[in-house]
């Protein structure tokens, strides 16, 4: 199987993206998608893709990850053969899960602002 050239958000993740724009104050769609991806990695989300997950907004892999940093990140944090061979399948799963996690954690009060996403466990003196 070849790696993805187009990465898709689910219909649910696309709706969440629009909600997060307002609640987090981030207007750039690509920035929010990358934030969702990074949050999923930070939270240790699994790479399982739900059947029929695609159907929302579509993005060109090189356009979303023009420097290849997302692909390299999944290769480092999820070092399994499938990810090394097809990193954008993992990126797609993680960006969808990350957006969903951000919404849930905002709703549940785990996070309240962008500042809460920066090393929540660190004790600043």
N, C-alpha and C positions, 0 to 999 in steps of 0.2 A: 504494500500500500504506500502511495506517495504522500508526502507531507502536504499540509494545506497551503494553498496560495491565497485563499480567501478565508478570513476568520469571521465567524458569525456570533452575534449575541442572540440569546433566546428572546422570544417575545417578552417574557417576564423581565429579563435583564435590561432590555431596551426601555421598558416602562420605569424600572428602578433607576436607570441612568437619568431619566428626566426628573425624577423625584429628588435624587441626590444633588443635582445641579442647584436646586433651590436650597436644600437643607445644609449643604456644605459650602455653598457659595462659589463653586468651581464651574465656570461657564464652558470651558473647553471640553468637549466630549472625549477626545483622545486622552486628555489628562485624567479624567475620571475612570476611563477604562484601564489605564495603566495603574492608577491607584487601587482599583479593585483587584487587579492581578497581583500587585505587591502585597495587598492585605491578605489575599488567599494564601500566598506563599508564607507570609509571616505567621498565619494561623495554622499552617500545616494541613491545608485542605487536600483531600485526595484527588486523584486524577480521573475518577470514574465519570464518564460522560453518560448522561441520561439519554435514552433513546428519543429521537425526535427533538433534540435540544435546539436545533437551528430554526431560524424563521424570523428573527428580528433584524437588526441592522447588520450589514456586512462591511468588512474592512479588508483591504489588501494587506497581506502579511508584511511586505516591505514598507508600506506606508505607516502602519501602526508601530512597527518595530524597526525603524530605518537603520539603526546601528546594530541590530541583532542582540541587544541586551536582554530582552525578554527570553529569547531562545536560549541564550547562554545561562540565564538564571535558572531555568527549569532543568537544564543539563546538570547544573551544580547541585541543586536542592533535591532533585528527583533523579538520581543516577541509576536509571534502568535502561536496558537496551532500547525499548520502545521510544523512550523520550529522547535518547541520543539520536535515533534515526528519524524521528518525526516530532521535533519539539513544538511545532505550532499546534498540533492536536492538544498537547498539554496546556499550552498558552490559552487556547480557546476555552478549555474546561475551567481553568483557573480564573480567567477574567469574568466568566459568568458566575462562578461560585463566589468570587470576591465581592462583586456588586451586591449579590444577595446577602452575604455576610455583613457587609457595611450597613445595609438597610436594617437587618435584624438587630445588629449591635447598637445602632442609633435608636431604634424603637425601644430596646430593652434597657437603655441607659448605660451600656457598657462603654460607649464613647458618646461624646456630646459635641466635640469640635474637632477640627483637623489636628490641633495640638495634642489631643488625646491619642493620636495614632503614632506619635513619636515616643518610642520606648516607654510604654505605659508602666513598666515595672521598675524603671530607674528612679532611684531616690536622689532628687536634686537638692543640694544644700546651698 
